[in-house]
Amino acid sequence: MPTDRPTDELTRRDTLLAAAGTVAAGCTDTKKPAPTSTAGADVVLHTEPLGMPWRTVDPFLFCVHHDDAYPKANGALGPAASLEGRELGSDFAGKDGWRMYHGLRVPGFPQHPHRGFETVTVVRRGLVDHSDSLGATARYGEGDVQWLTAGRGILHAEMFPLRSQAQANPLELFQIWLNLPKADKFADPHFSMLWSPALPRLEQQDAAGRQVKLTVVAGQLFGARPPPPPPKSWASRPDSQVAIATLALAPGAQLSIPPAPGTNRSLYFFRGQQLELGSRGVKVGHSFQVRTDVATSLRNGDAPAELLVLQGRPIGEPVVHHGPFVMNSREDIAQTIQDYRMTGFGGWPWHDAEPVHAADKPRFARHADGREEGPA
């Protein structure tokens, strides 16, 4: 890794962070919960349209929903379609319903650094090929989650291999950035795999027999017990009450999420038409920060609906970001940039900035210590 690389080339998501503004990047939204009110009152504290990325509140930093209708593959894990008219290296326009992002041959995010926070990558459809500066690699997707603690610094690549030459290769994932407290910002880099078969998927019916499905990545919503997060994660602290889950509601279905006093809770209504959130009617394509001293009551409208839920006790520390670095002060950021220039966070051990695995390689993870695993 060259040590004189300009800082404006360091970032994985500078474009997204710039669009998100201070609140999304810094989690400095300090709205205070409203006082306890009578039943039926509005539980929504704040609402806004879903953008790119989605704004979040402490302890989260931001969330991106990648939903790309990739075409058939070309045999080299890239799209079998012309790349003319795309701004290769920074293709976010969504031409023809898909993006190359920073990839030149395969869609995705070639090698880039992180320090001071975590990425939680929830892959609903498609695959991600991971490689990092520790020498670890992975291929995961189809419901799997990778939870990566960047800690004191790591380089990694996240590429989206297209394998099928006979049919389309859709990809859908959430990448959620979760902050680390100052005490853990220099933790050793580490990732945990939460394979799809191990994730709790709860199905229940409301009083009228309408179906509600929940997939729980973190937290104990409705008694779910997903695999543990990495050991230095804010979510590993029992009192953090971090919860990450997706909800799918049949038309007309109702659900009540229990209170979690002292936390921030946001709902992202990304698919459907409309629903009732407490006493308020809301439309798809919006996020809602809600009170947590009372239950969050949902009643769906006439179309199937899906929401992402992010919840957690705020860390409550200053947040300063510079692209892929999230620290507590400008001095911390300056030191991080210097550290990266001097060390490259260990350097890049792979021959390519956008490495991918063989087309027929099944889902797997090989950690820096040589340990290998895969879905059960």
C-alpha positions as CSV (number, residue, x, y, z in Angstrom):
1,M,0.0,0.0,0.0
2,P,1.6,3.3,-1.0
3,T,2.1,5.6,1.9
4,D,1.6,8.7,-0.1
5,R,-1.9,7.9,-1.2
6,P,-4.1,11.1,-1.2
7,T,-6.6,11.2,1.6
8,D,-9.4,11.9,-0.9
9,E,-8.9,8.4,-2.2
10,L,-9.1,6.7,1.1
11,T,-12.9,6.4,1.4
12,R,-15.3,3.7,0.7
13,R,-18.4,5.8,1.1
14,D,-17.4,9.5,1.1
15,T,-20.1,10.2,-1.4
16,L,-22.7,8.6,0.8
17,L,-21.4,10.3,4.0
18,A,-21.4,13.6,2.4
19,A,-25.0,13.1,1.3
20,A,-25.9,12.0,4.8
21,G,-24.7,15.1,6.6
22,T,-23.5,15.6,10.1
23,V,-26.3,13.7,11.9
24,A,-25.9,10.5,9.8
25,A,-22.2,10.5,9.9
26,G,-21.7,11.7,13.4
27,C,-24.8,10.4,15.3
28,T,-25.1,13.8,17.0
29,D,-28.9,13.7,16.9
30,T,-29.7,14.3,20.6
31,K,-33.5,14.5,20.4
32,K,-34.9,13.8,23.9
33,P,-37.8,11.4,24.3
34,A,-41.1,13.0,24.8
35,P,-42.7,12.6,28.2
36,T,-45.0,9.7,28.8
37,S,-48.4,10.4,27.3
38,T,-51.8,8.9,27.2
39,A,-52.6,5.9,25.1
40,G,-53.2,6.6,21.4
41,A,-50.8,9.6,21.3
42,D,-48.2,9.9,18.5
43,V,-45.1,7.8,19.3
44,V,-43.1,9.2,16.4
45,L,-40.3,11.6,17.4
46,H,-38.9,12.2,13.9
47,T,-39.5,11.2,10.4
48,E,-37.8,11.8,7.0
49,P,-37.7,10.3,3.5
50,L,-35.2,7.4,3.0
51,G,-32.2,8.7,1.1
52,M,-28.8,7.4,0.2
53,P,-27.7,6.5,2.8
54,W,-30.4,6.1,5.5
55,R,-29.9,8.4,8.5
56,T,-29.5,6.7,11.9
57,V,-29.1,7.8,15.5
58,D,-26.6,6.9,18.2
59,P,-25.2,4.2,18.6
60,F,-25.6,3.7,14.8
61,L,-23.7,5.8,12.2
62,F,-25.6,5.1,9.1
63,C,-27.2,2.4,6.9
64,V,-27.2,1.7,3.2
65,H,-29.7,-0.4,1.4
66,H,-28.1,-1.9,-1.7
67,D,-30.8,-3.3,-4.0
68,D,-29.4,-4.1,-7.5
69,A,-31.0,-6.0,-10.3
70,Y,-27.8,-7.3,-11.8
71,P,-28.0,-9.0,-15.2
72,K,-26.6,-12.3,-16.3
73,A,-22.9,-12.9,-15.6
74,N,-20.2,-12.7,-18.2
75,G,-18.2,-15.7,-17.0
76,A,-15.7,-13.6,-15.1
77,L,-18.1,-12.8,-12.2
78,G,-19.0,-9.4,-13.8
79,P,-22.1,-8.3,-15.7
80,A,-22.7,-9.6,-19.2
81,A,-23.8,-6.1,-20.2
82,S,-22.1,-3.0,-21.7
83,L,-20.5,-0.7,-19.1
84,E,-20.6,2.2,-21.5
85,G,-22.2,5.3,-20.0
86,R,-21.2,4.4,-16.5
87,E,-18.8,6.4,-14.4
88,L,-16.6,3.4,-13.6
89,G,-14.8,3.7,-10.3
90,S,-17.8,5.7,-8.8
91,D,-20.9,4.3,-10.4
92,F,-23.9,5.1,-8.1
93,A,-26.4,6.4,-10.6
94,G,-28.4,3.1,-10.9
95,K,-28.5,2.9,-14.7
96,D,-30.6,-0.1,-15.8
97,G,-31.4,-0.8,-12.1
98,W,-27.8,-1.7,-11.0
99,R,-24.5,-0.1,-10.1
100,M,-20.9,-1.1,-10.3
101,Y,-20.1,1.1,-7.2
102,H,-16.3,1.4,-7.1
103,G,-15.7,-1.9,-8.9
104,L,-14.2,-1.8,-12.4
105,R,-14.9,-5.4,-13.5
106,V,-17.0,-6.8,-10.7
107,P,-19.5,-4.7,-8.8
108,G,-18.6,-3.8,-5.2
109,F,-16.1,-2.0,-3.1
110,P,-12.4,-2.8,-3.7
111,Q,-9.9,-2.5,-0.9
112,H,-10.5,0.4,1.5
113,P,-9.6,1.1,5.1
114,H,-11.8,1.4,8.3
115,R,-11.0,2.4,11.9
116,G,-13.1,3.1,15.0
117,F,-16.4,1.4,14.3
118,E,-18.1,-1.8,13.0
119,T,-19.9,-2.9,9.8
120,V,-22.8,-5.2,10.0
121,T,-23.6,-6.5,6.5
122,V,-26.9,-8.3,6.2
123,V,-27.2,-10.0,2.8
124,R,-30.7,-10.9,1.8
125,R,-30.0,-12.0,-1.8
126,G,-26.8,-12.5,-3.7
127,L,-23.3,-12.9,-2.5
128,V,-20.4,-10.9,-1.1
129,D,-16.7,-11.8,-1.5
130,H,-14.6,-10.5,1.4
131,S,-10.8,-10.2,1.6
132,D,-8.9,-8.2,4.2
133,S,-5.4,-7.1,5.3
134,L,-5.2,-9.8,8.0
135,G,-5.2,-12.4,5.2
136,A,-8.8,-13.5,6.0
137,T,-11.3,-14.3,3.3
138,A,-15.0,-15.2,3.0
139,R,-17.9,-15.6,0.7
140,Y,-21.3,-15.1,2.3
141,G,-24.9,-14.2,1.4
142,E,-28.3,-15.7,0.9
143,G,-29.4,-14.6,4.4
144,D,-25.9,-14.6,6.0
145,V,-24.5,-11.7,8.1
146,Q,-20.9,-10.6,8.5
147,W,-20.2,-8.5,11.6
148,L,-16.8,-6.8,11.4
149,T,-15.1,-4.9,14.1
150,A,-12.6,-2.5,12.4
151,G,-11.2,-1.4,15.7
152,R,-7.6,0.0,15.4
153,G,-7.7,-0.4,11.6
154,I,-8.3,-2.9,8.8
155,L,-8.3,-2.9,5.0
156,H,-11.0,-5.0,3.3
157,A,-12.7,-5.5,0.0
158,E,-16.4,-6.3,-0.5
159,M,-17.1,-7.5,-4.0
160,F,-20.5,-8.7,-5.4
161,P,-19.7,-11.7,-7.7
162,L,-22.3,-12.5,-10.3
163,R,-22.2,-16.3,-10.9
164,S,-25.2,-17.2,-13.0
165,Q,-24.7,-16.9,-16.8
166,A,-28.2,-18.3,-17.4
167,Q,-30.3,-15.8,-15.4
168,A,-30.2,-12.5,-13.6
169,N,-28.1,-12.1,-10.4
170,P,-30.1,-9.8,-8.0
171,L,-28.4,-8.5,-4.9
172,E,-30.0,-7.0,-1.8
173,L,-28.2,-6.2,1.4
174,F,-28.1,-3.7,4.3
175,Q,-24.8,-2.4,5.5
176,I,-25.1,-0.9,8.9
177,W,-22.3,1.1,10.6
178,L,-22.4,0.7,14.4
179,N,-20.1,3.0,16.4
180,L,-17.6,1.8,19.0
181,P,-17.0,3.6,22.3
182,K,-13.7,5.3,22.8
183,A,-12.5,2.5,25.1
184,D,-12.8,0.0,22.2
185,K,-11.9,2.0,19.1
186,F,-8.4,0.4,19.1
187,A,-9.6,-3.1,19.6
188,D,-8.0,-5.8,17.5
189,P,-9.8,-6.2,14.1
190,H,-12.1,-9.1,14.1
191,F,-15.1,-10.5,12.2
192,S,-17.9,-12.9,13.1
193,M,-20.0,-14.8,10.7
194,L,-23.7,-15.1,11.5
195,W,-24.7,-17.8,9.0
196,S,-28.3,-17.8,7.8
197,P,-29.3,-21.1,9.4
198,A,-28.3,-19.8,12.8
199,L,-30.4,-16.6,12.7
200,P,-33.7,-16.7,14.5
201,R,-36.6,-16.4,12.0
202,L,-39.8,-16.0,14.0
203,E,-43.2,-16.5,12.4
204,Q,-46.4,-15.6,14.3
205,Q,-50.0,-14.6,13.7
206,D,-51.8,-11.7,15.0
207,A,-55.2,-11.9,16.6
208,A,-56.9,-12.0,13.2
209,G,-54.6,-14.7,11.9
210,R,-52.5,-12.5,9.7
211,Q,-48.8,-13.4,9.4
212,V,-45.8,-11.5,10.8
213,K,-42.2,-12.7,10.1
214,L,-39.1,-11.4,12.0
215,T,-35.5,-12.1,11.3
216,V,-33.4,-11.1,14.2
217,V,-29.7,-10.3,13.7
218,A,-29.0,-8.8,17.1
219,G,-30.9,-8.5,20.4
220,Q,-33.6,-10.5,22.1
221,L,-36.7,-9.2,20.5
222,F,-39.6,-11.5,21.2
223,G,-37.2,-13.9,23.0
224,A,-35.0,-14.4,20.0
225,R,-31.4,-15.4,20.7
226,P,-29.2,-14.8,17.6
227,P,-25.5,-15.7,17.6
228,P,-23.3,-13.3,19.6
229,P,-21.7,-10.2,18.0
230,P,-17.9,-9.8,18.1
231,P,-16.5,-9.5,21.7
232,K,-15.6,-5.8,21.6
233,S,-18.8,-4.7,19.9
234,W,-21.1,-2.2,21.7
235,A,-23.8,-4.8,21.1
236,S,-21.8,-7.4,23.2
237,R,-22.6,-5.3,26.3
238,P,-25.9,-6.6,27.8
239,D,-27.0,-3.2,28.9
240,S,-26.6,-1.7,25.3
241,Q,-29.9,-3.3,24.2
242,V,-28.7,-3.2,20.6
243,A,-31.3,-4.9,18.3
244,I,-31.2,-5.3,14.6
245,A,-34.1,-7.0,12.9
246,T,-36.2,-7.1,9.7
247,L,-40.0,-7.3,9.8
248,A,-42.3,-8.6,7.1
249,L,-46.1,-8.0,7.6
250,A,-48.9,-9.5,5.6
251,P,-51.6,-7.1,4.5
252,G,-53.5,-5.9,7.6
253,A,-51.2,-7.6,10.0
254,Q,-50.5,-6.0,13.4
255,L,-47.4,-6.1,15.6
256,S,-46.4,-4.5,18.9
257,I,-42.7,-4.1,19.7
258,P,-42.2,-4.0,23.5
259,P,-40.8,-0.9,25.1
260,A,-37.0,-0.5,25.6
261,P,-36.6,2.6,27.9
262,G,-33.3,4.4,27.5
263,T,-32.7,3.4,23.9
264,N,-33.0,4.9,20.5
265,R,-35.3,3.0,18.1
266,S,-35.7,3.7,14.4
267,L,-37.9,1.9,11.8
268,Y,-37.1,2.0,8.1
269,F,-40.2,1.4,6.0
270,F,-38.5,0.3,2.7
271,R,-41.1,-1.9,1.0
272,G,-44.9,-1.8,0.9
273,Q,-47.4,1.0,0.6
274,Q,-48.7,2.4,3.9
275,L,-49.2,1.4,7.5
276,E,-50.3,2.8,10.9
277,L,-47.4,3.5,13.3
278,G,-49.0,4.2,16.7
279,S,-51.8,6.7,15.9
280,R,-50.1,8.0,12.7
281,G,-50.6,6.9,9.1
282,V,-47.2,6.6,7.3
283,K,-46.1,5.9,3.8
284,V,-43.4,3.7,2.4
285,G,-40.0,5.2,1.8
286,H,-39.6,6.9,5.1
287,S,-37.8,6.3,8.4
288,F,-39.2,6.9,11.9
289,Q,-37.5,7.5,15.2
290,V,-40.0,6.4,17.8
291,R,-40.4,6.7,21.6
292,T,-39.2,3.6,23.5
293,D,-40.9,4.2,26.8
294,V,-44.0,2.7,25.2
295,A,-44.6,-0.1,22.8
296,T,-44.2,0.5,19.1
297,S,-47.5,-0.6,17.5
298,L,-47.8,-1.4,13.8
299,R,-50.9,-2.1,11.7
300,N,-50.1,-2.8,8.0
301,G,-52.1,-1.5,5.1
302,D,-53.3,-3.4,2.1
303,A,-49.9,-4.6,0.6
304,P,-47.2,-6.7,2.1
305,A,-44.7,-4.5,4.0
306,E,-41.1,-4.8,5.2
307,L,-39.2,-2.7,7.7
308,L,-35.7,-2.7,9.2
309,V,-35.5,-2.0,13.0
310,L,-32.4,-0.5,14.6
311,Q,-32.3,0.0,18.3
312,G,-29.7,0.6,21.0
313,R,-28.7,2.6,24.0
314,P,-26.7,5.6,22.8
315,I,-22.9,5.7,23.4
316,G,-23.2,9.4,24.0
317,E,-19.6,10.3,23.0
318,P,-18.4,12.9,20.5
319,V,-18.2,11.6,17.0
320,V,-15.9,12.9,14.2
321,H,-15.6,11.2,10.9
322,H,-13.4,11.4,7.9
323,G,-14.8,9.0,5.3
324,P,-14.0,5.5,6.5
325,F,-12.6,6.7,9.9
326,V,-14.9,7.4,12.9
327,M,-13.2,8.8,16.0
328,N,-13.9,11.1,18.9
329,S,-11.9,14.2,17.9
330,R,-10.2,15.9,15.0
331,E,-6.9,15.1,16.6
332,D,-7.9,11.4,16.5
333,I,-8.7,11.7,12.8
334,A,-5.4,13.4,12.0
335,Q,-3.5,10.6,13.9
336,T,-5.5,8.0,12.1
337,I,-4.7,9.4,8.7
338,Q,-1.0,9.5,9.7
339,D,-1.1,5.9,10.9
340,Y,-2.7,4.8,7.7
341,R,-0.1,6.6,5.6
342,M,2.7,5.0,7.6
343,T,1.4,1.5,8.1
344,G,-1.4,0.9,5.5
345,F,-3.1,-0.9,8.4
346,G,-0.9,-3.9,7.7
347,G,-0.8,-3.6,3.9
348,W,-2.7,-5.5,1.2
349,P,-1.7,-9.1,0.8
350,W,-3.8,-9.8,-2.3
351,H,-2.7,-9.4,-5.9
352,D,-5.8,-7.5,-6.9
353,A,-7.6,-4.5,-5.3
354,E,-11.0,-6.2,-6.0
355,P,-10.4,-9.9,-5.4
356,V,-13.1,-12.5,-5.9
357,H,-13.3,-16.2,-5.4
358,A,-13.9,-18.9,-7.9
359,A,-17.4,-19.0,-9.4
360,D,-18.1,-22.5,-7.9
361,K,-16.7,-21.7,-4.5
362,P,-19.4,-22.3,-1.8
363,R,-20.1,-19.9,1.1
364,F,-17.2,-20.1,3.6
365,A,-15.0,-18.0,5.9
366,R,-11.3,-18.4,6.6
367,H,-10.1,-16.3,9.5
368,A,-6.7,-14.8,10.1
369,D,-5.8,-17.6,12.5
370,G,-6.5,-20.2,9.8
371,R,-9.8,-21.3,11.3
372,E,-12.4,-22.2,8.6
373,E,-16.1,-22.3,8.8
374,G,-19.3,-22.3,6.7
375,P,-23.0,-22.5,7.1
376,A,-24.3,-25.6,8.8
